[in-house]
Amino acid sequence: MRILLVDDETLALERLETLLVDVPDVEVVGVARDGEEAAEQIAALRPDLVLLDIQMPNRDGLCLARALKARPDAQVVFVTAYDQFALAAFDVDAIDYLLKPVEPARLKLAVDRARRLRVVGAPEPTFESAEPEVVNEPYSAPFWVRRPRGLVRVEIDSVAWIEAARDYVLLHTPNRSHMYRSTMDALTPRLDPASMLRVSRSAFVRREAVVRVRRRRRGVLVLELSDGAEVPVGNTYTHAVSREFLQVYDDVD
């Protein structure tokens, strides 16, 4: 996996390079410090993945990503300090949206998603011009995610975990994340409690996706999922989660 790093902050570039050392089968082929330099580097180096900041001189990351939609060989993951651009980021087909400071496991998950997309290819999204009728069967209705061309269907069974993002949630599937307008509390009645478990105020996880439970030294439980994601457990949910996953529970790491 050939990766180009784009950020106007030297420390941010250095941190990404350091974190990527521990991600197997990746090569940092170049760095760029603004949007114009990044466009030149992408044309010259043809990276598989661009880790892209948003607010930069000359040309911002969103503008660059819109231009890259014509180059499906260069996938984009945004890495930024600002969460308010998340909706716009997914409108330009970003694979993922990482907030600084980036957690190592979260970065590895984003790279793994990009790698899987290169192997299997991105499925062509199905667009609807209007909101489809709600399915009457409990817990089976898909999510219809708004995109610039219409609505994209995301099957609920494809979602491994759900993360709060202000007035939206991020639906995390094996290949990419989708931004959906809802609060966590409003989402709860739509989720089958036999399949989806709330583990904090800001996260649901699919029970069958959990492969390991670890306790960090500060006492925080962390759920490791089959796609490599690590989801912290909120304090008020710790007892229930420990009891639920007793078989895959590990000691302090």
C-alpha positions in Angstrom: 0.0 0.0 0.0 1.6 3.2 -1.2 0.7 6.2 0.9 1.0 10.0 0.5 0.8 12.2 3.6 -0.6 15.7 3.2 -0.6 18.2 6.1 0.8 21.7 6.6 2.0 20.8 10.1 5.4 19.1 10.3 4.7 17.5 13.6 1.5 16.0 12.2 3.4 14.5 9.3 6.1 13.1 11.6 3.4 11.5 13.9 1.7 9.8 10.9 5.0 8.5 9.6 5.8 7.1 13.1 2.5 5.4 13.4 2.6 3.9 10.0 5.9 2.1 10.8 3.8 -0.4 12.8 1.3 -1.0 10.0 2.4 -3.9 7.8 2.9 -3.7 4.1 2.7 0.1 3.7 5.2 2.5 2.2 5.1 6.3 2.6 6.1 7.4 -0.9 6.0 11.1 -0.2 4.7 14.1 1.8 3.1 17.4 0.8 2.4 20.5 2.9 -0.4 22.1 0.9 -3.1 21.2 -1.6 -1.2 22.3 -4.7 1.9 20.4 -3.8 -0.3 17.4 -3.0 -2.0 17.5 -6.4 1.5 17.4 -8.1 2.7 14.6 -5.9 -0.4 12.5 -6.6 0.0 12.9 -10.3 3.7 12.0 -10.1 3.7 9.3 -7.5 0.3 7.7 -8.1 -0.3 6.6 -4.4 -2.9 4.1 -3.4 -4.0 6.1 -0.4 -3.8 9.8 0.5 -4.0 10.7 4.2 -5.3 14.2 3.8 -5.6 17.2 6.1 -8.5 19.6 5.4 -7.4 23.1 6.4 -4.3 23.9 4.4 -2.8 26.8 2.4 -3.4 27.3 -1.4 -6.0 24.5 -1.8 -7.9 22.8 1.0 -8.3 19.1 1.4 -11.9 19.0 0.4 -11.2 20.8 -2.8 -8.4 18.4 -3.6 -10.6 15.4 -2.8 -13.3 16.6 -5.2 -10.7 16.6 -7.9 -9.6 13.1 -7.0 -13.0 11.7 -7.5 -12.0 11.4 -11.2 -9.0 9.2 -10.1 -10.5 6.1 -8.4 -7.0 4.7 -8.0 -6.2 7.3 -5.2 -8.4 6.7 -2.2 -8.7 9.3 0.5 -8.8 9.2 4.3 -9.1 12.6 6.0 -7.0 13.3 9.1 -8.0 16.6 10.7 -8.4 18.4 14.0 -11.9 19.5 13.1 -15.1 17.4 13.3 -17.4 19.9 11.6 -16.2 18.9 8.1 -17.2 15.3 8.5 -20.4 15.5 6.5 -18.6 17.3 3.6 -15.8 14.7 3.7 -18.2 11.8 3.1 -19.8 13.7 0.3 -16.5 13.4 -1.6 -16.4 9.6 -1.0 -13.7 9.6 1.7 -13.1 6.1 3.1 -12.8 7.4 6.6 -12.5 10.5 8.8 -9.9 10.5 11.6 -9.6 13.1 14.3 -6.2 14.3 15.6 -4.5 13.1 17.7 -4.9 9.9 15.7 -5.1 6.6 17.7 -2.8 3.9 16.2 -5.5 1.3 16.0 -7.8 3.8 14.3 -5.2 4.6 11.7 -4.5 0.9 11.0 -8.2 0.3 10.6 -8.5 3.1 8.0 -5.5 1.7 6.1 -6.9 -1.8 6.2 -10.2 -0.6 4.8 -8.3 1.0 1.9 -6.4 -2.2 1.3 -9.6 -4.3 1.2 -11.2 -1.8 -1.3 -8.3 -2.2 -3.6 -8.6 -6.0 -3.5 -12.4 -6.4 -3.9 -13.2 -3.1 -5.5 -15.8 -0.6 -4.3 -19.4 -1.7 -5.0 -21.3 0.7 -7.2 -23.7 2.5 -4.8 -27.4 2.3 -5.5 -29.1 5.8 -5.4 -32.7 6.6 -4.7 -34.1 10.1 -5.4 -36.6 10.0 -2.5 -36.7 8.3 0.9 -38.0 4.7 0.5 -40.9 3.5 2.6 -40.0 2.2 6.1 -39.9 -1.6 6.3 -42.4 -2.9 8.9 -40.4 -5.8 10.1 -38.7 -4.8 13.4 -34.9 -4.1 13.2 -34.7 -4.9 9.5 -35.0 -1.5 7.9 -31.8 -0.4 6.2 -30.2 3.0 6.7 -30.6 5.4 3.7 -27.6 7.7 3.8 -27.9 11.0 2.0 -25.2 11.6 -0.7 -24.9 14.4 -3.3 -26.6 12.2 -6.0 -29.4 10.9 -3.8 -29.7 8.2 -1.1 -27.5 5.2 -0.6 -28.7 2.0 1.0 -26.7 0.6 3.9 -27.9 -2.7 5.3 -28.1 -2.8 9.0 -26.4 -6.3 9.1 -23.3 -4.8 7.4 -22.7 -2.3 10.3 -20.0 -3.6 12.7 -20.2 -0.6 15.1 -21.8 2.9 15.4 -20.1 6.0 16.7 -21.7 9.3 17.7 -20.6 12.4 15.8 -22.6 15.4 17.1 -26.0 15.5 15.3 -24.9 12.5 13.2 -23.6 9.0 13.7 -20.9 7.1 11.8 -22.0 3.7 10.5 -18.8 1.6 10.3 -18.9 -1.2 7.8 -15.9 -3.4 6.8 -15.0 -1.3 3.8 -16.0 2.3 4.7 -17.9 4.5 7.1 -21.1 6.3 6.3 -22.5 9.5 8.0 -26.1 9.3 9.0 -28.2 12.0 10.5 -29.5 10.7 13.9 -28.7 10.9 17.6 -27.7 7.8 19.5 -30.9 7.8 21.5 -33.1 8.2 18.4 -31.2 5.2 16.8 -31.7 2.9 19.8 -35.3 1.7 18.9 -34.1 0.7 15.4 -31.3 -1.6 16.7 -31.9 -5.2 17.7 -30.6 -5.6 21.3 -29.8 -9.2 20.5 -27.3 -8.1 17.9 -26.2 -4.5 18.8 -24.9 -3.7 22.3 -24.6 -0.1 23.6 -21.1 0.1 25.2 -21.0 3.9 25.9 -22.9 7.1 25.4 -21.2 7.4 22.0 -21.0 3.8 20.7 -22.9 0.6 19.8 -21.1 -2.6 18.7 -22.3 -5.7 17.0 -21.9 -8.5 19.5 -20.5 -11.0 16.9 -17.9 -8.5 15.8 -16.2 -8.5 19.2 -13.1 -10.8 19.3 -11.3 -9.6 22.5 -11.9 -7.5 25.6 -9.0 -5.7 27.2 -8.6 -3.6 30.3 -6.2 -0.7 30.0 -4.1 0.3 32.9 -6.3 3.2 33.8 -9.2 0.7 34.2 -10.9 1.4 30.9 -12.3 -1.6 29.0 -11.6 -1.7 25.3 -13.5 -3.9 22.8 -11.3 -5.2 19.9 -13.5 -5.9 16.8 -12.9 -8.3 13.9 -12.1 -5.3 11.6 -9.3 -4.1 13.9 -11.3 -1.3 15.5 -10.8 -0.6 19.2 -13.9 0.8 21.0 -13.7 2.1 24.6 -16.4 1.1 27.0 -18.1 3.8 29.1 -17.8 3.5 32.9 -21.6 2.9 33.4 -21.5 0.1 30.9 -18.4 -1.7 32.2 -20.2 -4.3 34.4 -22.6 -5.4 31.6 -20.0 -5.6 29.0 -17.6 -7.6 31.2 -20.5 -10.1 31.9 -21.5 -10.3 28.2 -18.0 -11.1 26.9 -16.5 -13.1 29.8 -15.2 -15.7 27.4 -13.0 -13.3 25.5 -11.9 -11.1 28.4 -8.2 -10.5 28.9 -6.2 -9.1 31.7 -4.7 -5.6 31.9 -2.4 -4.8 28.9 
